[in-house]
């Protein structure tokens, strides 16, 4: 069953004392054994959130209760202090100050969905093994390393897209004193995370595998980003291309990444998420992208954000389905208007979407994808692997709020 941990006041005061002495080290954060685990979530706390009348935003996934996420977020200042003290990254004070500024502005924002998945799955595996947390919050450390890599990717993505904002804040490279130096800043973030992984996990049995997961996901994500940024003629938009983009850009980064890290961190490679569970993790990535594509066009009333997939000529679920259903005259309209920034062109594309009733097919698509993923579960032999993936599917589709494992 999924459970949670908290800092004891005694150790919290010790942390503050060490920070004041500039001698902070996360390895000194000791979790009181009697408080290492709280009571598991009661079934009454698990509620259905699917609303057939309004699509669930992809970012609406909570994974962990707010209190749990607050505990994770409150760990971030200690994480940054560890990175920027004791000469872990550099012995240059000016660079440590700069790194702290970069991290504090860019890393702690967002929903932390991937981090929450890692923490929840890791705890579940440890509970299954009847093993308590060690002297440090290894799951928190690794989760923040994962968030650092995500930050590196997003800073680079904002530069490529020339994005003004990121998560409601000015994009890092848009600051006048930053500019394209953001490329260097992003690279420092990327390389720094490997230093802290080395510090805390170099003696871990699966240290090599943990590092390789970071390297693999980094490469896969940039392959996906490269494919996603390529402008295609409508004739080249296909289901295969959609899957190639989403498997690399979303499947690996959002689902494979936290699940496989949790597996190795808990010393359970036998759970085999990276092989027997890969097809489901890919399908979750496709589902997540499908929702993003839908909300990009129709989700302004829910998210407050105006999408640009039509203007950018993206290989999205909507255009893919429109091309499969369109008549010759409708296809002609799409070819003449898709991928253009003119408002009139965008409206003409949306008119074709309405004529084809793509909005009406949203719920049917959800049902088909949910059924497909549950069919894949039958072929997974390991009971814990099957249960973890089943619960993750239910949370992603909005049939329950939190990851809770019985």
VOPAGU-2260 file (C-alpha; in pm, 1 decimal, decimal comma):
REM VOPAGU-2260
SITE   aa  ch    i         X         Y         Z
SITE  UNK   A    0       0,0       0,0       0,0
SITE  UNK   A    1     123,0     350,3     -79,0
SITE  UNK   A    2     246,9     542,0     225,4
SITE  UNK   A    3     441,2     857,8     309,8
SITE  UNK   A    4     720,3    1002,5     528,1
SITE  UNK   A    5     793,7    1327,0     717,6
SITE  UNK   A    6    1090,8    1504,1     881,2
SITE  UNK   A    7    1117,3    1498,3    1258,3
SITE  UNK   A    8    1165,4    1842,9    1421,1
SITE  UNK   A    9    1491,1    1729,8    1576,0
SITE  UNK   A   10    1643,6    1659,9    1237,1
SITE  UNK   A   11    1490,2    1968,9    1077,4
SITE  UNK   A   12    1670,6    2186,7    1332,2
SITE  UNK   A   13    1992,0    1997,4    1261,9
SITE  UNK   A   14    1951,7    2071,6     890,6
SITE  UNK   A   15    1912,2    2444,1     959,2
SITE  UNK   A   16    2220,2    2440,6    1181,9
SITE  UNK   A   17    2427,7    2272,4     912,4
SITE  UNK   A   18    2306,5    2518,1     650,0
SITE  UNK   A   19    2406,4    2808,2     875,7
SITE  UNK   A   20    2752,8    2656,4     913,3
SITE  UNK   A   21    2780,2    2620,2     532,3
SITE  UNK   A   22    2835,2    2251,8     589,0
SITE  UNK   A   23    2512,5    2113,5     451,7
SITE  UNK   A   24    2504,6    1756,9     330,2
SITE  UNK   A   25    2185,3    1569,4     244,2
SITE  UNK   A   26    2340,1    1250,2     374,7
SITE  UNK   A   27    2304,4    1397,8     725,4
SITE  UNK   A   28    1928,4    1417,7     689,2
SITE  UNK   A   29    1816,2    1125,2     902,2
SITE  UNK   A   30    1454,7    1016,4     898,4
SITE  UNK   A   31    1321,8     899,8    1234,6
SITE  UNK   A   32    1244,4     530,6    1196,9
SITE  UNK   A   33     925,6     563,6    1399,4
SITE  UNK   A   34     798,6     828,5    1158,2
SITE  UNK   A   35     939,7     683,3     837,1
SITE  UNK   A   36     594,4     580,5     721,9
SITE  UNK   A   37     252,8     729,9     788,0
SITE  UNK   A   38     -78,4     555,1     761,7
SITE  UNK   A   39    -172,5     441,7     413,1
SITE  UNK   A   40    -440,6     630,3     225,7
SITE  UNK   A   41    -789,5     514,3     316,5
SITE  UNK   A   42   -1006,7     395,5      26,8
SITE  UNK   A   43   -1243,6     683,3     103,1
SITE  UNK   A   44    -968,7     924,5       0,2
SITE  UNK   A   45    -957,6     778,5    -349,4
SITE  UNK   A   46   -1216,7     953,7    -558,1
SITE  UNK   A   47   -1326,2     946,6    -919,0
SITE  UNK   A   48   -1251,4    1266,2   -1109,4
SITE  UNK   A   49   -1356,1    1175,4   -1462,2
SITE  UNK   A   50   -1624,7    1410,5   -1586,5
SITE  UNK   A   51   -1773,4    1303,0   -1916,5
SITE  UNK   A   52   -1882,8    1660,6   -1992,8
SITE  UNK   A   53   -1537,6    1818,8   -1972,0
SITE  UNK   A   54   -1203,2    1667,3   -2074,3
SITE  UNK   A   55    -948,2    1626,2   -1800,9
SITE  UNK   A   56    -643,5    1846,0   -1847,2
SITE  UNK   A   57    -324,7    1637,9   -1876,3
SITE  UNK   A   58    -179,6    1852,5   -1597,4
SITE  UNK   A   59    -476,8    1767,0   -1371,9
SITE  UNK   A   60    -309,8    1440,4   -1273,2
SITE  UNK   A   61    -213,1    1471,0    -907,6
SITE  UNK   A   62     -49,3    1133,0    -840,2
SITE  UNK   A   63      21,7    1230,9    -476,5
SITE  UNK   A   64    -189,8    1423,6    -221,6
SITE  UNK   A   65    -107,2    1793,8    -183,1
SITE  UNK   A   66      56,2    1733,4     154,6
SITE  UNK   A   67     288,7    1478,2      -0,8
SITE  UNK   A   68     382,9    1712,0    -282,7
SITE  UNK   A   69     446,2    1993,8     -37,6
SITE  UNK   A   70     686,9    1770,8     152,1
SITE  UNK   A   71     871,2    1700,1    -172,1
SITE  UNK   A   72     882,9    2068,2    -268,9
SITE  UNK   A   73    1003,5    2172,6      76,3
SITE  UNK   A   74    1305,1    1950,5      19,8
SITE  UNK   A   75    1419,9    2161,1    -276,5
SITE  UNK   A   76    1607,1    2435,4     -80,6
SITE  UNK   A   77    1815,5    2164,4      89,3
SITE  UNK   A   78    1880,3    2004,8    -249,1
SITE  UNK   A   79    2000,3    2337,3    -394,8
SITE  UNK   A   80    2215,1    2406,1     -89,8
SITE  UNK   A   81    2385,1    2072,2    -135,2
SITE  UNK   A   82    2451,9    2143,8    -501,9
SITE  UNK   A   83    2596,7    2488,8    -439,2
SITE  UNK   A   84    2804,2    2425,7    -126,3
SITE  UNK   A   85    3096,7    2200,7     -32,7
SITE  UNK   A   86    3246,7    2260,6    -379,5
SITE  UNK   A   87    3035,7    1980,0    -523,9
SITE  UNK   A   88    3000,6    2147,5    -864,2
SITE  UNK   A   89    3265,3    2420,3    -849,1
SITE  UNK   A   90    3487,4    2596,7    -596,1
SITE  UNK   A   91    3412,2    2936,3    -754,7
SITE  UNK   A   92    3175,5    3137,3    -529,1
SITE  UNK   A   93    3051,4    3348,2    -820,8
SITE  UNK   A   94    2946,1    3033,8   -1011,3
SITE  UNK   A   95    2778,9    2880,5    -707,2
SITE  UNK   A   96    2573,6    3198,2    -664,6
SITE  UNK   A   97    2483,7    3193,7   -1033,1
SITE  UNK   A   98    2388,8    2826,0   -1024,0
SITE  UNK   A   99    2167,2    2884,3    -721,2
SITE  UNK   A  100    1989,0    3166,1    -906,6
SITE  UNK   A  101    1939,4    2952,3   -1217,7
SITE  UNK   A  102    1805,0    2658,0   -1018,0
SITE  UNK   A  103    1572,0    2859,8    -795,6
SITE  UNK   A  104    1411,4    3036,9   -1091,6
SITE  UNK   A  105    1373,2    2744,1   -1328,7
SITE  UNK   A  106    1352,1    2410,8   -1148,2
SITE  UNK   A  107    1079,8    2425,1    -877,9
SITE  UNK   A  108     797,3    2539,1   -1109,9
SITE  UNK   A  109     548,7    2303,6   -1273,0
SITE  UNK   A  110     327,1    2017,3   -1160,4
SITE  UNK   A  111     611,0    1769,7   -1094,8
SITE  UNK   A  112     408,6    1482,2   -1238,5
SITE  UNK   A  113     715,7    1274,0   -1318,7
SITE  UNK   A  114     864,4    1329,5    -974,3
SITE  UNK   A  115     535,8    1227,5    -812,6
SITE  UNK   A  116     523,7     906,0   -1016,0
SITE  UNK   A  117     878,2     815,8    -912,4
SITE  UNK   A  118     811,0     882,0    -543,1
SITE  UNK   A  119     479,1     695,3    -537,3
SITE  UNK   A  120     606,3     391,3    -725,4
SITE  UNK   A  121     929,9     373,7    -524,6
SITE  UNK   A  122     740,3     382,5    -195,1
SITE  UNK   A  123     503,0     117,2    -316,3
SITE  UNK   A  124     786,6    -116,8    -412,8
SITE  UNK   A  125     965,2     -58,8     -82,2
SITE  UNK   A  126     643,9    -127,5     106,9
SITE  UNK   A  127     596,3    -448,1     -90,3
SITE  UNK   A  128     949,2    -552,1       5,9
SITE  UNK   A  129     888,2    -454,2     371,4
SITE  UNK   A  130    1187,7    -221,6     355,2
SITE  UNK   A  131    1191,2     119,2     517,3
SITE  UNK   A  132    1352,1     433,4     380,3
SITE  UNK   A  133    1721,1     481,1     448,6
SITE  UNK   A  134    1891,0     770,8     621,1
SITE  UNK   A  135    1830,9    1006,6     331,5
SITE  UNK   A  136    1538,2    1067,0     101,7
SITE  UNK   A  137    1690,5     896,8    -199,0
SITE  UNK   A  138    1362,2     917,2    -386,8
SITE  UNK   A  139    1344,2    1295,7    -335,4
SITE  UNK   A  140    1704,2    1342,3    -446,5
SITE  UNK   A  141    1658,1    1137,1    -762,0
SITE  UNK   A  142    1323,3    1303,5    -834,2
SITE  UNK   A  143    1480,4    1650,3    -816,3
SITE  UNK   A  144    1759,4    1530,3   -1045,8
SITE  UNK   A  145    1486,6    1425,9   -1286,9
SITE  UNK   A  146    1326,7    1770,9   -1256,8
SITE  UNK   A  147    1667,1    1926,2   -1329,6
SITE  UNK   A  148    1692,2    1733,9   -1653,6
SITE  UNK   A  149    1340,6    1841,2   -1743,5
SITE  UNK   A  150    1440,4    2201,9   -1679,7
SITE  UNK   A  151    1742,2    2168,6   -1906,9
SITE  UNK   A  152    1519,0    2033,0   -2184,2
SITE  UNK   A  153    1257,5    2307,4   -2140,6
SITE  UNK   A  154    1509,9    2593,0   -2140,6
SITE  UNK   A  155    1647,5    2464,2   -2470,5
SITE  UNK   A  156    1294,9    2412,1   -2604,4
SITE  UNK   A  157    1199,1    2771,4   -2521,4
SITE  UNK   A  158    1499,3    2898,9   -2716,3
SITE  UNK   A  159    1406,4    2688,6   -3021,1
SITE  UNK   A  160    1041,6    2800,8   -3003,3
SITE  UNK   A  161    1128,0    3159,8   -2904,1
SITE  UNK   A  162     872,4    3125,4   -2622,4
SITE  UNK   A  163     798,9    3437,9   -2419,6
SITE  UNK   A  164     683,7    3252,1   -2112,4
SITE  UNK   A  165     720,1    2917,8   -1941,4
SITE  UNK   A  166     471,3    2810,7   -1673,3
SITE  UNK   A  167     342,2    3164,1   -1629,8
SITE  UNK   A  168     687,5    3320,0   -1593,1
SITE  UNK   A  169     922,9    3492,4   -1834,3
SITE  UNK   A  170    1132,6    3234,8   -2018,2
SITE  UNK   A  171    1486,2    3227,6   -1879,9
SITE  UNK   A  172    1653,5    3327,1   -2206,4
SITE  UNK   A  173    1421,4    3628,7   -2239,4
SITE  UNK   A  174    1594,3    3809,3   -1953,0
SITE  UNK   A  175    1816,9    4080,8   -2099,7
SITE  UNK   A  176    2116,0    3973,1   -1892,4
SITE  UNK   A  177    2073,6    3609,0   -1999,1
SITE  UNK   A  178    1982,1    3579,8   -2367,3
SITE  UNK   A  179    2151,8    3293,1   -2548,4
SITE  UNK   A  180    2377,4    3241,1   -2247,9
SITE  UNK   A  181    2079,1    3033,5   -2135,7
SITE  UNK   A  182    2231,4    2754,9   -2347,6
SITE  UNK   A  183    2533,0    2752,3   -2116,2
SITE  UNK   A  184    2308,3    2773,9   -1810,4
SITE  UNK   A  185    2100,5    2478,4   -1929,7
SITE  UNK   A  186    2414,4    2274,5   -1991,9
SITE  UNK   A  187    2540,8    2350,0   -1640,6
SITE  UNK   A  188    2209,7    2222,4   -1503,4
SITE  UNK   A  189    2240,9    1907,3   -1711,7
SITE  UNK   A  190    2595,9    1827,8   -1603,4
SITE  UNK   A  191    2539,6    1921,6   -1237,6
SITE  UNK   A  192    2269,5    1661,7   -1190,8
SITE  UNK   A  193    2519,3    1386,8   -1270,1
SITE  UNK   A  194    2748,5    1516,1    -995,9
SITE  UNK   A  195    2480,9    1479,8    -731,7
SITE  UNK   A  196    2379,0    1139,0    -868,6
SITE  UNK   A  197    2741,1    1033,5    -835,3
SITE  UNK   A  198    2757,8    1168,7    -479,0
SITE  UNK   A  199    2457,3     980,0    -346,9
SITE  UNK   A  200    2427,7     674,8    -569,4
SITE  UNK   A  201    2781,6     578,9    -676,2
SITE  UNK   A  202    2770,0     288,5    -427,4
SITE  UNK   A  203    2420,6     182,8    -531,1
SITE  UNK   A  204    2399,4    -163,1    -684,4
SITE  UNK   A  205    2235,3     -19,8    -995,7
SITE  UNK   A  206    2426,7     307,5   -1019,8
SITE  UNK   A  207    2527,3     240,8   -1380,3
SITE  UNK   A  208    2167,7     163,8   -1475,6
SITE  UNK   A  209    2039,5     480,6   -1304,1
SITE  UNK   A  210    2285,5     696,0   -1498,0
SITE  UNK   A  211    2204,8     516,9   -1822,6
SITE  UNK   A  212    1833,4     587,8   -1775,3
SITE  UNK   A  213    1908,5     960,8   -1756,9
SITE  UNK   A  214    2128,5     943,8   -2066,4
SITE  UNK   A  215    1878,4     735,9   -2262,7
SITE  UNK   A  216    1577,9     953,0   -2179,5
SITE  UNK   A  217    1774,0    1269,1   -2257,3
SITE  UNK   A  218    1861,6    1137,8   -2603,5
SITE  UNK   A  219    1512,5    1001,7   -2673,5
SITE  UNK   A  220    1349,4    1329,4   -2569,9
SITE  UNK   A  221    1566,7    1536,6   -2801,4
SITE  UNK   A  222    1499,3    1294,5   -3086,0
SITE  UNK   A  223    1128,7    1348,7   -3021,2
SITE  UNK   A  224    1174,3    1725,6   -2998,8
SITE  UNK   A  225    1364,0    1729,3   -3327,8
SITE  UNK   A  226    1090,8    1530,8   -3502,1
SITE  UNK   A  227     823,0    1751,7   -3347,2
SITE  UNK   A  228     988,0    2072,4   -3469,7
SITE  UNK   A  229    1012,2    1951,2   -3828,5
SITE  UNK   A  230     751,3    2107,8   -4055,1
SITE  UNK   A  231     578,2    1841,4   -4262,9
SITE  UNK   A  232     368,4    1854,0   -4574,6
SITE  UNK   A  233      23,4    1718,4   -4496,5
SITE  UNK   A  234      97,1    1417,0   -4717,2
SITE  UNK   A  235     370,1    1312,8   -4471,8
SITE  UNK   A  236     154,0    1333,8   -4160,4
SITE  UNK   A  237      76,8     978,2   -4052,4
SITE  UNK   A  238      -3,0     765,5   -3749,7
SITE  UNK   A  239     348,7     623,9   -3766,7
SITE  UNK   A  240     499,0     974,4   -3747,9
SITE  UNK   A  241     266,8    1067,7   -3459,7
SITE  UNK   A  242     379,1     758,0   -3267,4
SITE  UNK   A  243     747,2     824,0   -3342,9
SITE  UNK   A  244     718,3    1174,7   -3200,2
SITE  UNK   A  245     514,2    1083,5   -2893,6
SITE  UNK   A  246     705,0     766,1   -2802,3
SITE  UNK   A  247    1032,9     958,1   -2794,3
SITE  UNK   A  248     914,7    1297,9   -2674,0
SITE  UNK   A  249     649,5    1192,7   -2422,5
SITE  UNK   A  250     646,1     818,5   -2357,9
SITE  UNK   A  251    1007,6     795,4   -2245,2
SITE  UNK   A  252    1024,4    1131,3   -2067,7
SITE  UNK   A  253     693,1    1130,8   -1882,3
SITE  UNK   A  254     636,5     763,3   -1801,4
SITE  UNK   A  255     938,8     542,3   -1874,2
SITE  UNK   A  256    1171,8     784,5   -1692,8
SITE  UNK   A  257    1013,0     781,8   -1342,7
SITE  UNK   A  258     894,6     421,1   -1353,7
SITE  UNK   A  259    1231,5     272,6   -1448,7
SITE  UNK   A  260    1424,6     497,6   -1208,5
SITE  UNK   A  261    1197,3     385,0    -923,3
SITE  UNK   A  262    1251,3      23,8   -1026,8
SITE  UNK   A  263    1630,5      46,5   -1010,9
SITE  UNK   A  264    1634,4     267,2    -701,4
SITE  UNK   A  265    1432,4       1,3    -517,5
SITE  UNK   A  266    1665,5    -276,0    -642,7
SITE  UNK   A  267    1384,9    -444,2    -837,2
SITE  UNK   A  268    1490,4    -478,4   -1203,5
SITE  UNK   A  269    1274,3    -791,0   -1212,8
SITE  UNK   A  270     969,7    -561,4   -1236,2
SITE  UNK   A  271    1079,5    -518,4   -1596,7
SITE  UNK   A  272     905,6    -185,7   -1667,9
SITE  UNK   A  273    1167,0    -115,4   -1934,2
SITE  UNK   A  274    1076,4    -425,9   -2134,6
SITE  UNK   A  275     746,2    -597,4   -2057,3
SITE  UNK   A  276     588,1    -268,2   -1950,5
SITE  UNK   A  277     732,1     -58,0   -2233,2
SITE  UNK   A  278     433,8     -92,6   -2466,0
SITE  UNK   A  279     199,9      40,5   -2195,7
SITE  UNK   A  280     436,3     328,2   -2111,9
SITE  UNK   A  281     444,2     419,8   -2480,8
SITE  UNK   A  282      65,0     404,2   -2497,1
SITE  UNK   A  283      41,1     630,4   -2192,6
SITE  UNK   A  284     271,0     874,8   -2370,5
SITE  UNK   A  285      48,6     866,6   -2678,6
SITE  UNK   A  286    -258,7     919,7   -2463,8
SITE  UNK   A  287     -93,6    1211,5   -2283,4
SITE  UNK   A  288       1,6    1369,9   -2617,6
SITE  UNK   A  289    -345,8    1304,0   -2757,6
SITE  UNK   A  290    -494,2    1496,7   -2465,6
SITE  UNK   A  291    -243,9    1777,7   -2511,0
SITE  UNK   A  292    -330,9    1801,3   -2879,7
SITE  UNK   A  293    -702,1    1814,3   -2804,3
SITE  UNK   A  294    -662,1    2077,1   -2533,7
SITE  UNK   A  295    -433,6    2283,3   -2759,7
SITE  UNK   A  296    -729,9    2338,1   -2990,6
SITE  UNK   A  297   -1029,5    2324,9   -2757,4
SITE  UNK   A  298    -892,2    2370,7   -2408,0
SITE  UNK   A  299    -860,6    2747,3   -2376,5
SITE  UNK   A  300   -1170,1    2762,6   -2156,0
SITE  UNK   A  301   -1014,2    2499,9   -1927,2
SITE  UNK   A  302    -645,6    2594,1   -1933,3
SITE  UNK   A  303    -656,7    2964,5   -2018,9
SITE  UNK   A  304    -390,3    2899,7   -2282,0
SITE  UNK   A  305    -433,9    2957,0   -2654,5
SITE  UNK   A  306    -275,2    2674,7   -2852,3
SITE  UNK   A  307     -68,0    2706,4   -3168,5
SITE  UNK   A  308     -50,1    2352,2   -3309,9
SITE  UNK   A  309    -248,5    2452,6   -3619,3
SITE  UNK   A  310     -29,3    2755,8   -3686,0
SITE  UNK   A  311     291,4    2554,9   -3637,1
SITE  UNK   A  312     176,3    2271,0   -3860,8
SITE  UNK   A  313     220,3    2008,7   -3587,8
SITE  UNK   A  314     163,2    1639,2   -3648,6
SITE  UNK   A  315    -121,8    1630,6   -3397,0
SITE  UNK   A  316    -399,2    1383,1   -3325,5
SITE  UNK   A  317    -658,1    1626,3   -3461,2
SITE  UNK   A  318    -501,9    1684,2   -3803,4
SITE  UNK   A  319    -420,0    1313,9   -3831,4
SITE  UNK   A  320    -783,7    1217,4   -3774,0
SITE  UNK   A  321    -911,3    1500,7   -3991,2
SITE  UNK   A  322    -704,2    1379,9   -4286,8
SITE  UNK   A  323    -833,9    1024,4   -4238,6
SITE  UNK   A  324   -1197,1    1140,7   -4250,9
SITE  UNK   A  325   -1192,0    1445,0   -4478,5
SITE  UNK   A  326   -1355,7    1460,4   -4819,4
SITE  UNK   A  327   -1158,1    1587,2   -5118,0
SITE  UNK   A  328   -1290,4    1940,3   -5070,2
SITE  UNK   A  329   -1215,9    1937,0   -4696,4
SITE  UNK   A  330    -865,5    1802,6   -4761,0
SITE  UNK   A  331    -810,0    2090,3   -5003,8
SITE  UNK   A  332    -907,9    2341,2   -4733,6
SITE  UNK   A  333    -670,1    2178,2   -4486,5
SITE  UNK   A  334    -380,6    2181,8   -4733,8
SITE  UNK   A  335    -435,1    2548,7   -4810,9
SITE  UNK   A  336    -465,9    2664,6   -4449,6
SITE  UNK   A  337    -286,6    2427,6   -4211,0
SITE  UNK   A  338      48,2    2552,4   -4083,9
SITE  UNK   A  339     -28,0    2921,8   -4139,0
SITE  UNK   A  340     -38,6    3195,4   -3875,7
SITE  UNK   A  341    -319,1    3391,3   -4037,6
SITE  UNK   A  342    -625,4    3390,5   -3808,2
SITE  UNK   A  343    -855,0    3328,6   -4101,7
SITE  UNK   A  344    -658,0    3018,1   -4197,9
SITE  UNK   A  345    -675,8    2886,8   -3841,6
SITE  UNK   A  346   -1052,0    2935,3   -3834,1
SITE  UNK   A  347   -1096,1    2750,0   -4163,4
SITE  UNK   A  348    -904,8    2452,7   -4024,0
SITE  UNK   A  349   -1120,6    2456,9   -3711,0
SITE  UNK   A  350   -1433,2    2470,6   -3926,4
SITE  UNK   A  351   -1326,6    2147,8   -4096,3
SITE  UNK   A  352   -1263,7    1994,1   -3753,1
SITE  UNK   A  353   -1619,9    2087,6   -3654,5
SITE  UNK   A  354   -1764,9    1949,3   -3977,6
SITE  UNK   A  355   -1587,9    1620,9   -3905,6
SITE  UNK   A  356   -1716,0    1623,0   -3544,3
SITE  UNK   A  357   -1370,0    1560,2   -3400,7
SITE  UNK   A  358   -1479,5    1691,4   -3062,4
SITE  UNK   A  359   -1749,2    1426,8   -3045,9
SITE  UNK   A  360   -1492,0    1153,4   -3099,5
SITE  UNK   A  361   -1286,2    1256,4   -2795,0
SITE  UNK   A  362   -1467,7    1033,2   -2545,0
SITE  UNK   A  363   -1471,6     741,7   -2788,2
SITE  UNK   A  364   -1096,1     779,5   -2831,9
SITE  UNK   A  365   -1049,6     781,8   -2454,1
SITE  UNK   A  366   -1248,8     460,5   -2419,8
SITE  UNK   A  367   -1057,2     288,1   -2699,1
SITE  UNK   A  368    -719,7     382,0   -2553,3
SITE  UNK   A  369    -820,0     278,7   -2201,1
SITE  UNK   A  370    -943,4     -59,0   -2325,6
SITE  UNK   A  371    -628,8    -111,5   -2531,6
SITE  UNK   A  372    -395,8     -48,0   -2238,0
SITE  UNK   A  373    -589,0    -276,2   -2006,9
SITE  UNK   A  374    -567,6    -547,6   -2271,6
SITE  UNK   A  375    -187,9    -518,5   -2264,1
SITE  UNK   A  376    -192,1    -570,1   -1886,4
SITE  UNK   A  377    -306,5    -929,7   -1933,2
SITE  UNK   A  378      31,4   -1021,2   -2082,9
SITE  UNK   A  379     237,6    -889,8   -1789,7
SITE  UNK   A  380     332,1   -1180,5   -1565,2
SITE  UNK   A  381     469,2    -999,2   -1259,5
SITE  UNK   A  382     176,3    -917,6   -1030,1
SITE  UNK   A  383     330,9    -603,9    -877,6
SITE  UNK   A  384     430,3    -470,7   -1220,1
SITE  UNK   A  385      78,6    -529,3   -1345,2
SITE  UNK   A  386     -78,1    -359,5   -1042,4
SITE  UNK   A  387     150,6     -55,7   -1058,7
SITE  UNK   A  388      80,3      -3,3   -1428,1
SITE  UNK   A  389    -292,3     -58,4   -1378,8
SITE  UNK   A  390    -307,9     207,6   -1108,2
SITE  UNK   A  391    -104,3     449,3   -1320,4
SITE  UNK   A  392    -343,6     401,6   -1611,7
SITE  UNK   A  393    -643,6     470,5   -1387,7
SITE  UNK   A  394    -490,5     791,7   -1253,6
SITE  UNK   A  395    -393,6     913,2   -1600,7
SITE  UNK   A  396    -745,7     854,6   -1728,8
SITE  UNK   A  397    -899,3    1024,9   -1427,2
SITE  UNK   A  398   -1070,5     722,4   -1274,2
SITE  UNK   A  399    -894,5     783,6    -943,5
SITE  UNK   A  400    -709,3    1081,2    -800,8
SITE  UNK   A  401    -397,6     935,2    -642,8
SITE  UNK   A  402    -168,1     640,3    -692,2
SITE  UNK   A  403    -263,6     400,2    -414,0
SITE  UNK   A  404    -139,9      44,4    -415,8
SITE  UNK   A  405    -306,8    -231,7    -217,5
